[in-house]
Amino acid sequence: MKKILIINGHPSETSFCKALAESYKEGSSEAGHVVELIHLRNLKFDTNLNNGYSKQSAPEPDVVFAQQKITWANHIVIIHPVWWGSVPALLKGFFDRVLLPGFAFKYRANSPLWDKLLKGKTGHVIYTSDTPNFIYRFLFLAPSVNQVKKRTLQFCGINPVKVTAISPIRQSTKEFRANWLAKIKQLAKANH
């Protein structure tokens, strides 16, 4: 049995990402895992890291809550749309405010290296895109995957990190979406 944290990074209440998160939760729960789901749109926190890392402000209760859930989890699932080749500002702000030095990583004194404080956890990134996957991966080099998988999760020690791409979403049919919801549910059951 795993402790799974699902983070839906889409700011809309009615997004396909929300439906994907619910399907992942359902599949993981049916497989006997303990699952927590956070819809970032429901958290109250300033997404702007006003002073960078030079001066940290006191974290809001929802930032502390998110850090507690990340600490608790063995497996972290990030679900997000690709906007302008990246993640929505809400998800980027969440990373900035929650994955802080001393919590998610720690720079070493007099060294370019850092300690990865979230080691021992695994991850899964599920993203939706309007761009067909082969174009996004091979022409644009999948910048959001590099950002979320490599420069965020793996930077903090979360490894391995699987990636599932769902595209193209724009003008997709009900059947396409229903098939993906079923696939994500099955993937959640089988992946752990």
Secondary structure as a PSIPRED ss2 file (coil, helix, strand):
# PSIPRED VFORMAT (PSIPRED V4.0)

   1 M C   1.000  0.000  0.000
   2 K C   1.000  0.000  0.000
   3 K E   0.000  0.000  1.000
   4 I E   0.000  0.000  1.000
   5 L E   0.000  0.000  1.000
   6 I E   0.000  0.000  1.000
   7 I E   0.000  0.000  1.000
   8 N E   0.000  0.000  1.000
   9 G C   1.000  0.000  0.000
  10 H C   1.000  0.000  0.000
  11 P C   1.000  0.000  0.000
  12 S C   1.000  0.000  0.000
  13 E C   1.000  0.000  0.000
  14 T C   1.000  0.000  0.000
  15 S C   1.000  0.000  0.000
  16 F H   0.000  1.000  0.000
  17 C H   0.000  1.000  0.000
  18 K H   0.000  1.000  0.000
  19 A H   0.000  1.000  0.000
  20 L H   0.000  1.000  0.000
  21 A H   0.000  1.000  0.000
  22 E H   0.000  1.000  0.000
  23 S H   0.000  1.000  0.000
  24 Y H   0.000  1.000  0.000
  25 K H   0.000  1.000  0.000
  26 E H   0.000  1.000  0.000
  27 G H   0.000  1.000  0.000
  28 S H   0.000  1.000  0.000
  29 S H   0.000  1.000  0.000
  30 E H   0.000  1.000  0.000
  31 A C   1.000  0.000  0.000
  32 G C   1.000  0.000  0.000
  33 H C   1.000  0.000  0.000
  34 V E   0.000  0.000  1.000
  35 V E   0.000  0.000  1.000
  36 E E   0.000  0.000  1.000
  37 L E   0.000  0.000  1.000
  38 I E   0.000  0.000  1.000
  39 H E   0.000  0.000  1.000
  40 L H   0.000  1.000  0.000
  41 R H   0.000  1.000  0.000
  42 N H   0.000  1.000  0.000
  43 L C   1.000  0.000  0.000
  44 K C   1.000  0.000  0.000
  45 F C   1.000  0.000  0.000
  46 D C   1.000  0.000  0.000
  47 T C   1.000  0.000  0.000
  48 N C   1.000  0.000  0.000
  49 L C   1.000  0.000  0.000
  50 N C   1.000  0.000  0.000
  51 N C   1.000  0.000  0.000
  52 G C   1.000  0.000  0.000
  53 Y C   1.000  0.000  0.000
  54 S C   1.000  0.000  0.000
  55 K C   1.000  0.000  0.000
  56 Q C   1.000  0.000  0.000
  57 S C   1.000  0.000  0.000
  58 A C   1.000  0.000  0.000
  59 P C   1.000  0.000  0.000
  60 E C   1.000  0.000  0.000
  61 P H   0.000  1.000  0.000
  62 D H   0.000  1.000  0.000
  63 V H   0.000  1.000  0.000
  64 V H   0.000  1.000  0.000
  65 F H   0.000  1.000  0.000
  66 A H   0.000  1.000  0.000
  67 Q H   0.000  1.000  0.000
  68 Q H   0.000  1.000  0.000
  69 K H   0.000  1.000  0.000
  70 I H   0.000  1.000  0.000
  71 T H   0.000  1.000  0.000
  72 W H   0.000  1.000  0.000
  73 A C   1.000  0.000  0.000
  74 N C   1.000  0.000  0.000
  75 H E   0.000  0.000  1.000
  76 I E   0.000  0.000  1.000
  77 V E   0.000  0.000  1.000
  78 I E   0.000  0.000  1.000
  79 I E   0.000  0.000  1.000
  80 H E   0.000  0.000  1.000
  81 P E   0.000  0.000  1.000
  82 V C   1.000  0.000  0.000
  83 W E   0.000  0.000  1.000
  84 W C   1.000  0.000  0.000
  85 G C   1.000  0.000  0.000
  86 S E   0.000  0.000  1.000
  87 V C   1.000  0.000  0.000
  88 P C   1.000  0.000  0.000
  89 A H   0.000  1.000  0.000
  90 L H   0.000  1.000  0.000
  91 L H   0.000  1.000  0.000
  92 K H   0.000  1.000  0.000
  93 G H   0.000  1.000  0.000
  94 F H   0.000  1.000  0.000
  95 F H   0.000  1.000  0.000
  96 D H   0.000  1.000  0.000
  97 R H   0.000  1.000  0.000
  98 V H   0.000  1.000  0.000
  99 L C   1.000  0.000  0.000
 100 L C   1.000  0.000  0.000
 101 P E   0.000  0.000  1.000
 102 G C   1.000  0.000  0.000
 103 F C   1.000  0.000  0.000
 104 A C   1.000  0.000  0.000
 105 F E   0.000  0.000  1.000
 106 K E   0.000  0.000  1.000
 107 Y E   0.000  0.000  1.000
 108 R C   1.000  0.000  0.000
 109 A C   1.000  0.000  0.000
 110 N C   1.000  0.000  0.000
 111 S C   1.000  0.000  0.000
 112 P C   1.000  0.000  0.000
 113 L C   1.000  0.000  0.000
 114 W E   0.000  0.000  1.000
 115 D E   0.000  0.000  1.000
 116 K E   0.000  0.000  1.000
 117 L C   1.000  0.000  0.000
 118 L C   1.000  0.000  0.000
 119 K C   1.000  0.000  0.000
 120 G C   1.000  0.000  0.000
 121 K C   1.000  0.000  0.000
 122 T E   0.000  0.000  1.000
 123 G E   0.000  0.000  1.000
 124 H E   0.000  0.000  1.000
 125 V E   0.000  0.000  1.000
 126 I E   0.000  0.000  1.000
 127 Y E   0.000  0.000  1.000
 128 T E   0.000  0.000  1.000
 129 S C   1.000  0.000  0.000
 130 D C   1.000  0.000  0.000
 131 T C   1.000  0.000  0.000
 132 P C   1.000  0.000  0.000
 133 N H   0.000  1.000  0.000
 134 F H   0.000  1.000  0.000
 135 I H   0.000  1.000  0.000
 136 Y H   0.000  1.000  0.000
 137 R H   0.000  1.000  0.000
 138 F H   0.000  1.000  0.000
 139 L C   1.000  0.000  0.000
 140 F C   1.000  0.000  0.000
 141 L C   1.000  0.000  0.000
 142 A C   1.000  0.000  0.000
 143 P H   0.000  1.000  0.000
 144 S H   0.000  1.000  0.000
 145 V H   0.000  1.000  0.000
 146 N H   0.000  1.000  0.000
 147 Q H   0.000  1.000  0.000
 148 V H   0.000  1.000  0.000
 149 K H   0.000  1.000  0.000
 150 K H   0.000  1.000  0.000
 151 R H   0.000  1.000  0.000
 152 T H   0.000  1.000  0.000
 153 L H   0.000  1.000  0.000
 154 Q H   0.000  1.000  0.000
 155 F H   0.000  1.000  0.000
 156 C H   0.000  1.000  0.000
 157 G C   1.000  0.000  0.000
 158 I C   1.000  0.000  0.000
 159 N C   1.000  0.000  0.000
 160 P C   1.000  0.000  0.000
 161 V E   0.000  0.000  1.000
 162 K E   0.000  0.000  1.000
 163 V E   0.000  0.000  1.000
 164 T E   0.000  0.000  1.000
 165 A E   0.000  0.000  1.000
 166 I E   0.000  0.000  1.000
 167 S C   1.000  0.000  0.000
 168 P C   1.000  0.000  0.000
 169 I C   1.000  0.000  0.000
 170 R C   1.000  0.000  0.000
 171 Q C   1.000  0.000  0.000
 172 S C   1.000  0.000  0.000
 173 T C   1.000  0.000  0.000
 174 K H   0.000  1.000  0.000
 175 E H   0.000  1.000  0.000
 176 F H   0.000  1.000  0.000
 177 R H   0.000  1.000  0.000
 178 A H   0.000  1.000  0.000
 179 N H   0.000  1.000  0.000
 180 W H   0.000  1.000  0.000
 181 L H   0.000  1.000  0.000
 182 A H   0.000  1.000  0.000
 183 K H   0.000  1.000  0.000
 184 I H   0.000  1.000  0.000
 185 K H   0.000  1.000  0.000
 186 Q H   0.000  1.000  0.000
 187 L H   0.000  1.000  0.000
 188 A H   0.000  1.000  0.000
 189 K H   0.000  1.000  0.000
 190 A H   0.000  1.000  0.000
 191 N C   1.000  0.000  0.000
 192 H C   1.000  0.000  0.000
